Amino acid sequence: MKVRAAVLEQFARPLVVQELDLADPAPGEVLIRLVACGVCHTDMYTASGVDPSGYAPTVLGHEGAGVVESVGEGVGSVAQGDHVVTLFSPQCRECIHCLSPRTNLCLAIREQQNLGFLPDGSTRLSRDGEPIRHFMGTSVFAEHAVIPEIALAKVSPEAPLDRACLFACGLSTGLGAAMFTAQVKDGATCVVFGAGMVGLGAVAGCRLQGAERIICVDRSQARLELARGQGASDCWPADGHVVERVLSETAGFGADYTFEATGLVSVMGEAVESARMGWGLCTVCGVAGRGETLDVVPRLLITGRRVCGSSFGGVKGRDQVPELVERYLQGDIDVNPFISHRMPLEDINRAFELMEAQDGIRSVLELGA
């Protein structure tokens, strides 16, 4: 079939919306009609050419939601008409990682996905007979996409897809960091560094876990107000004195849980230093730039602090994304404030410009009814 898609032709150049060929789903694959897609920083990071693992040409986009149109041979977990959220972090439910409660990093299709291919080592996208590689196993800056069954989470049809798409990456990453990776305990004191999509999700996750005090730190007063709406009890400016202030207000010990959601190694350092002596846990969610390193004074670790990383919030996508969407439907998570701009596929480059200017939290591409 013919589909319109936003193609990254060259790094550091605008995406080009054009018509491509999309082949039918192979065994284990699903054709979905995209309805909405969030524009994530990872998409812009790859488009810039800074990402050392990036490739072109490709169709970007990974924060999508849509409706199943057809399924390939052997597909049993979704059927025509189902509403689904795309998963850049799949869940095969069979590999050693999927069977372990200690990680969500599925191994089933990781190698081919990182190369831009579907599980059989080929693509379904092409132009004039030449293959176009997939991005993060999804490529949802398009009207339709063919995606592995294990990279789709079936969600309630009651959830509007323009909101559900945010659970495909940013929102679940933040929520999961607090709920599944750190497993914040009732009555805890938490500090969240960064009030973008991931940080705001972490604030909401800390609230859902019963944290008593949730401090959010950001340079933007507007974003801090959004954090307050998600449950932050304290909103502090990122003024270079946050560590001292955290220690001062916790009897010199630090916070039970800290979360870094900026991708800045200097802020990661602050998050470690702000964690409580004895048992403080610092969870790093942000992605640092190429070649950057985090320096940690060993004494901080010897005196009981721990540091961990969190990819997609530790969320096992097919099992837990539907549960998070249900929490949204029950009124536990307010998704609407995250959507700053809505626009058609043709305005994808404007969405990148808005992100670069830090204008709003999330632009959502409206791809169809």
N, C-alpha and C positions, 0 to 999 in steps of 0.2 A: 504494500500500500504506500501511497504518498503521504508524507507528513511534513508539517512546518516545524523547524527546529532552529535553535540559536546555536550556531557553530563557532567554536574557537578555531579560527584559521591560523592565526599567528599570535604568539605571546605579546602582551603589552599593546594589543590592538583591539578595537571594538569587536564584539561578537557580531556575526552576520546571520540574520534570520533568513532562512532559505528552505527550499523544498528538498527533502531527502527521500530515499527509498527505505522502507522498514519491512524486513522479511517476517514471515509467520513465526510464531514461537516453536522452538524445538522441544523435544521431550524435557520435562522438568521446568519449562518456562511458561510465562504468562504474558499475554498482551493486555495492557491497560490503557484506558483513555484518561489522560491527565485532566484534572479539573483545576487544581491549584498547586502552586509551588512557591516555597519560601526561597529567598535569595540569601545565601549564607556566606560568611566571610571566606570559607574554604573555597567556594567557587571563584571569588575575586582573587584569592591568593594564587590559585592555579593559573587563572587568566593572565596575571601579571608576569608570569615567567619566573617568579622567585622560587616556586616550589621545585626542588630538584627532581622530583618524581613525576612532574607534569609532562604531558605530551599533546601534540596537535597534528592534524585536526581532530577535534572531539566535540561532542555535545555535552555541555556542562549541566549542572543541576542535580541535586540529590535529596532535597527536602520536599518530596512530592506526595500527593494524595490523588486518588482517582478511582475509577470503576473498572472491574474486570470485564473485558470484552470476549476473550477466548482463552483457552488453556491448551498447552501441549500435552502430549502423551504422558501418562503417569502422574499428572498433577491431581492431588486429592484434597488439599487443605483449603483451596479457594475455588470458586465457580463463577460462571458468568453472572454479572450483576452485583457481585460482592463489592463492598467499599474497602479499599486498602490504603495503607500508608507504606511508602517505600522505605527500605532499610539498607543504608550503605554498609551497616554492620549486620550481616545475615545471621541466621540461627538454623543450622541444619538439624539440631537435636540429636545428632549421632556421634560427632567427633569427640575427642577426649576433653576439649574445652567446653563444648556444649553440655556434656554430661557432668561437668564439675560446677559446683556453686561458687567457685572462687574466681571465675572470669566469664566475660561475655564475648571474648574474642574468638569467634568461630573460625576454624581452620579449613572448612570444606572447599571454598572457592577463592581463598585469599590470594593465591599466586596469580591466577588468571585475571582476577579482578584488578589487581595492582598494575597489570600490564594493559588494561583497557579492553579486555575480552570477557565474553560470557564463559560459563564453566567448560564448554567444549573447545575453548581456544579460538573461537571465531567471533564475528560480530553479526548483528542483525541490521545494522545501519550501513548504508552505502550511498555513494553519489556517482552516477555514470559508471557503475560497476566497480568502483574503487571503495574498499571498506573504510568506514569511519568508526573510530574506536569509541567505546562507551566510557563514561566517567563514574568512578566509584560504584560500578555495577548497576547504575540507575539511568543517568542521562535523561533527566526529566524537564529540561528546558525545551519541551517539545509537546506537540498535541497528543502523541501516543508514545509508548515505550514498551519494549519487550524486556522482562526482568525475571531472574530466576525465582521460582516459587519460594525458596528459602529466604528470599530478600523482600518478602511482602508480609505485612501484618494485617490481618483481617480485623476491621474495626466496626463498631456499631453504625448502622446506616443513619442513626439519629444525629450523629456528629457532623456538623457542617464541614465539608472537606477543606474549605479555606482556612479553618482553624485546625483541623486534624493534621494538616501538612506540617505544622510547626513541631509536632511530636516526632517527625522523621529525623530530626537532628537536634537543633539548638535547645528546644524546651526540654526534651527528654534528657539531654546531656546534663543540664543543670539540675533538674529534678532528681535524676538518678544518682548524681554525685553525692547528694545529701541522703537520699533514701536507700540506695543500694551499695554504693562504694563506701562511703563513710559510715552509713547506718547511724545517723545522729540519734542520740538518746534523749528521752523526755527530760525537760528541765535544763538542757545544756545551754551554754553560751557559744554562739557562732559568729564568725566574722567572714563576710563575703567580699572579696576584692574584685570590683568590676560589676557594673550594672547594665551590661548588654544582655542579649538574649540568654546566654548561659548563666550569667550571674543572677539575673532575675529569677530564672528557673531554680537556681540553688536556694535563693531566699524562700521561694514558695515551698521547696522540698524540706527545708529546715522547719518551716512552720507546720507542715503536715506531719513531721516527726515529733512535734511537741516541744521544740526548743523554747526556752524561756526568754532568751535575749538574742536577737538577731541584728548584728551591726553590718550595714552595707556601706562600702567605701567606693567613691567614684568622683571624677572631676566635674561631672555634669549635674547641676542641681535638678534639671528636668528628669534625668534618669533616676536620681535618688528619690524623687517623688513617686516614680513608678515602683521603686523598690518598697517604699512605705505601703503602697497599695497591695503589694504581694505578701506583706507580713513583716517587713523590717521594723524593729522597735527603735533603732537608732540609725540615722543617716549622716555619715561623716564625709567631709571633703577630703580628697586625696591630696594632702598638703605636705607630705614628707614627714609627718610626725605621728602617723597612725600607730606604729609599734609602741612608742612611748605611751600613747594614750590608752591603748589596749591594756598594757601592763599596769598603768596607773589605776585603771578602773576594775582590775581583777586582782587586787592585792599583790601585784607584782608577779603573778603566776602566768597569765595568758589565757586565751580562749580554749575551750574544750575542742572545738573544731574550727578550722579555717579553710577557706576555699579560694583558690586563685583562678580567675576567669578573664584574664586580660591578654595572656600570651607574652607578657613582658617579664624577662628574667629578674629585673629589679623588684618587681612586685611579688614574684614568686619568693624571693628572699624575705620580703616583709611578711608574707604569709607564714613562712617557716618560723620566723622570729616571734610572731604573734601567738603561736600555738603554745598551749599550756605545758609547763614543766611537769613531768611525771607521766602524763598520758595524752597530751595534745596531739591531734592528728591534722596534718596539713594535706589537703587533697588538691592536686594540680590538674586543672581542666584545660587551661589555655595551651595553645600550640606556639612554641617559641620559634624564632626565625632560624634559618639554616646556619649551622655552626655555632649557635649560641649555647652557652653552658650555664648551669646554676651552681654557684658556690655556696656551700653550707658549712658553717663552723661545726666540726665534729662534737664539740662540747654540747651543742644544742640537742644532738641525738643521744649522746651518752646520758643526758639528764632526762630522758624519757620521751622526747618528741619523736613522732614518726612522720614520714613523708610518703605519700602514695600518688600514683597517677590514675586518671579515670578517662577511659575512652567510651564515648556514647553513654556516659554515666553509669557504666556497668550494667546497662539494661540488656536483658535477653529479649531481643526485639519482638519476635513472634508471640511470645508469652506475655511480656510485660507492657509493651506499647498499648495493646488493647485495654489493659488494666488502668493505665494512666489516662487514656481517653475517657474511660468510664468515670474516673475521678473528676474530670472536667465536666462531664454531663451531670454529675451529682452536685456540681457547684463548688467543689473543693478547690478548683484551679480556675482563675480568671484569665482566659486567653486573650480576650478582645484588646486589652491595652497594648499587647505586644505588636499588633499589626498597625504600622505607621502609614504605609502607602499601599495602594492597590493599583495595578497597571496591567496592560496587555503584554504579551510576549514581545511585541515589537519595541517595547520600552526597556528591555533588559539592561541596556547600557546606562540608562538613567538610574536604574536601581543600583548599579555599581557606584555611580557618582554620588548618590545619596548616602550609601554606606561609607564611602571615602570621606564624606563631609560629616559623618556621624550624625546624620539627620534621621532621627527616629530609631526604632529597634529592628523592625523587620518589614521589608517590602515583599508583598505577595503578588506573584504573577497569576492572573486569572485566565485560565486556558480554555474553559468551557463550562457549560452548565451541567 
